[in-house]
Amino acid sequence: MLTLRLLNRGVSWVGGIVKRPLPPNVADNRAIVTAFGRKGLFAYSSGSPASSNELMWLSAFATEEPPSRDSITIKEIAADVRKRYGAWGDPVVRDIVSTAPIETVYPIWVLPDLPHWGQDGIVLVGDAAHAMSPTTAQGACQALEDAQALALLLCETLRKAYDSGEKLDKGADIWPQKERDAVELSIRLLFTIRSPRVSGIAEAGRQLDRKRRNLTRFKEYAMYLFLWLMFRLSSLGK
Ligand SMILES: Cc1cc2nc3c(=O)[nH]c(=O)nc-3n(C[C@H](O)[C@H](O)[C@H](O)COP(=O)(O)OP(=O)(O)OC[C@H]3O[C@@H](n4cnc5c(N)ncnc54)[C@H](O)[C@@H]3O)c2cc1C
């Protein structure tokens, strides 16, 4: 049996959609604008076709304890978000936090590395198998990779089972043992192939979260310098 114990990352997020004209870099370049600061991360992009003028936004920030309705009210969360980002340089961020309705806050929970991802015909993929910090920006990507890997494995193992020469009664009520074995093998191989990659990405996310938690001013400027250098060097290479 698999026991799942969710871990709190000490990070929460708020977000939603605001109805407003899209900033030119979002409308023209389909950009996702992401800003990192000492007290959190803020991102916005188009939430639907540019013509509908909907800006999707989210902000993630450190919260030592997972916020709950007993410990903090939505009003307090909204006031905190406005205080946190109300003086940021980007006028779009200031506009969003001053007008966006904030209805809830989501603590971020992740899974520890699991010993396997399924058995007896049941398989976990995506967040069910490896919910990771959104800092990685990889959760949905890894879910898609799982789906593709599992489809390829099932295709191959089942094809081998059907090609084995032994007649399989596909119409029978009882699940033929050969098919059952092929599915079990696929589930085991999925874990063997995918789990090292996924746990490496999850660990990178844990490290980033630790580093980004309420940065000191010195670390904040070191991060800006690093990001500036990174973009500068990559544009020099073009
Ligand atoms: C703030 C934030 C930012 C993120 N940014 C990125 C990013 O930039 N890039 C990226 O790749 N990933 C990102 N992610 C992660 C990404 O959203 C998830 O990893 C991804 O959605 C996981 O997909 P999933 O299909 O495994 O699970 P989910 O998207 O959670 O889908 C599970 C579905 O099952 C439904 N469900 C649950 N229980 C039942 C039930 N009993 N019966 C029927 N249905 C049920 C749920 O309603 C849900 O629709 C981010 C996550 C967060 C929170």
The ligand as an SDF file (V2000), in Angstrom:
LIG
                    3D

 53 58  0  0  0  0  0  0  0  0999 V2000
    0.8840   28.6900   -8.9000 C   0  0  0  0  0  0  0  0  0  0  0  0
    1.2300   27.5460   -9.8150 C   0  0  0  0  0  0  0  0  0  0  0  0
    1.9910   27.7830  -10.9620 C   0  0  0  0  0  0  0  0  0  0  0  0
    2.3530   26.7160  -11.8020 C   0  0  0  0  0  0  0  0  0  0  0  0
    3.1050   26.9760  -12.9320 N   0  0  0  0  0  0  0  0  0  0  0  0
    3.4610   25.9700  -13.7400 C   0  0  0  0  0  0  0  0  0  0  0  0
    4.2380   26.2310  -14.9180 C   0  0  0  0  0  0  0  0  0  0  0  0
    4.6110   27.3620  -15.2220 O   0  0  0  0  0  0  0  0  0  0  0  0
    4.5860   25.1610  -15.7100 N   0  0  0  0  0  0  0  0  0  0  0  0
    4.1880   23.8890  -15.4280 C   0  0  0  0  0  0  0  0  0  0  0  0
    4.5250   22.9580  -16.1900 O   0  0  0  0  0  0  0  0  0  0  0  0
    3.4590   23.6240  -14.3140 N   0  0  0  0  0  0  0  0  0  0  0  0
    3.0750   24.6230  -13.4730 C   0  0  0  0  0  0  0  0  0  0  0  0
    2.3100   24.3610  -12.3570 N   0  0  0  0  0  0  0  0  0  0  0  0
    1.9970   22.9590  -12.0170 C   0  0  0  0  0  0  0  0  0  0  0  0
    0.8070   22.4140  -12.7980 C   0  0  0  0  0  0  0  0  0  0  0  0
   -0.3290   23.2460  -12.6260 O   0  0  0  0  0  0  0  0  0  0  0  0
    0.4870   21.0050  -12.2700 C   0  0  0  0  0  0  0  0  0  0  0  0
    1.6650   20.2500  -12.1340 O   0  0  0  0  0  0  0  0  0  0  0  0
   -0.4240   20.2750  -13.2570 C   0  0  0  0  0  0  0  0  0  0  0  0
   -1.6650   20.9540  -13.3270 O   0  0  0  0  0  0  0  0  0  0  0  0
   -0.6390   18.8260  -12.8150 C   0  0  0  0  0  0  0  0  0  0  0  0
   -1.5390   18.2270  -13.7050 O   0  0  0  0  0  0  0  0  0  0  0  0
   -2.3240   16.9410  -13.2680 P   0  0  0  0  0  0  0  0  0  0  0  0
   -3.1950   16.6080  -14.4430 O   0  0  0  0  0  0  0  0  0  0  0  0
   -1.3810   15.8990  -12.7670 O   0  0  0  0  0  0  0  0  0  0  0  0
   -3.2080   17.3580  -12.0120 O   0  0  0  0  0  0  0  0  0  0  0  0
   -4.3650   18.4520  -11.9390 P   0  0  0  0  0  0  0  0  0  0  0  0
   -4.1290   19.5810  -12.9030 O   0  0  0  0  0  0  0  0  0  0  0  0
   -4.5120   18.7700  -10.4740 O   0  0  0  0  0  0  0  0  0  0  0  0
   -5.6400   17.6790  -12.4570 O   0  0  0  0  0  0  0  0  0  0  0  0
   -6.3190   16.7610  -11.6360 C   0  0  0  0  0  0  0  0  0  0  0  0
   -7.8090   16.8920  -11.9510 C   0  0  0  0  0  0  0  0  0  0  0  0
   -8.5110   15.8440  -11.2810 O   0  0  0  0  0  0  0  0  0  0  0  0
   -9.6870   16.3890  -10.7300 C   0  0  0  0  0  0  0  0  0  0  0  0
  -10.0940   15.5270   -9.6070 N   0  0  0  0  0  0  0  0  0  0  0  0
   -9.5700   15.4500   -8.3820 C   0  0  0  0  0  0  0  0  0  0  0  0
  -10.2110   14.5350   -7.6410 N   0  0  0  0  0  0  0  0  0  0  0  0
  -11.1650   14.0070   -8.4470 C   0  0  0  0  0  0  0  0  0  0  0  0
  -12.1490   12.9980   -8.2720 C   0  0  0  0  0  0  0  0  0  0  0  0
  -12.2700   12.3470   -7.1220 N   0  0  0  0  0  0  0  0  0  0  0  0
  -12.9530   12.7090   -9.3110 N   0  0  0  0  0  0  0  0  0  0  0  0
  -12.8260   13.3580  -10.4990 C   0  0  0  0  0  0  0  0  0  0  0  0
  -11.9080   14.3120  -10.7190 N   0  0  0  0  0  0  0  0  0  0  0  0
  -11.0970   14.6360   -9.7060 C   0  0  0  0  0  0  0  0  0  0  0  0
   -9.2920   17.8020  -10.2920 C   0  0  0  0  0  0  0  0  0  0  0  0
  -10.4220   18.6350  -10.1800 O   0  0  0  0  0  0  0  0  0  0  0  0
   -8.3950   18.2180  -11.4680 C   0  0  0  0  0  0  0  0  0  0  0  0
   -9.1250   18.8020  -12.5290 O   0  0  0  0  0  0  0  0  0  0  0  0
    1.9330   25.4020  -11.5000 C   0  0  0  0  0  0  0  0  0  0  0  0
    1.1580   25.1570  -10.3490 C   0  0  0  0  0  0  0  0  0  0  0  0
    0.8140   26.2140   -9.5090 C   0  0  0  0  0  0  0  0  0  0  0  0
   -0.0210   25.9330   -8.2950 C   0  0  0  0  0  0  0  0  0  0  0  0
  1  2  1  0
  2  3  1  0
  2 52  2  0
  3  4  2  0
  4  5  1  0
  4 50  1  0
  5  6  2  0
  6  7  1  0
  6 13  1  0
  7  8  2  0
  7  9  1  0
  9 10  1  0
 10 11  2  0
 10 12  1  0
 12 13  2  0
 13 14  1  0
 14 15  1  0
 14 50  1  0
 15 16  1  0
 16 17  1  0
 16 18  1  0
 18 19  1  0
 18 20  1  0
 20 21  1  0
 20 22  1  0
 22 23  1  0
 23 24  1  0
 24 25  2  0
 24 26  1  0
 24 27  1  0
 27 28  1  0
 28 29  2  0
 28 30  1  0
 28 31  1  0
 31 32  1  0
 32 33  1  0
 33 34  1  0
 33 48  1  0
 34 35  1  0
 35 36  1  0
 35 46  1  0
 36 37  1  0
 36 45  1  0
 37 38  2  0
 38 39  1  0
 39 40  1  0
 39 45  2  0
 40 41  1  0
 40 42  2  0
 42 43  1  0
 43 44  2  0
 44 45  1  0
 46 47  1  0
 46 48  1  0
 48 49  1  0
 50 51  2  0
 51 52  1  0
 52 53  1  0
M  END
$$$$
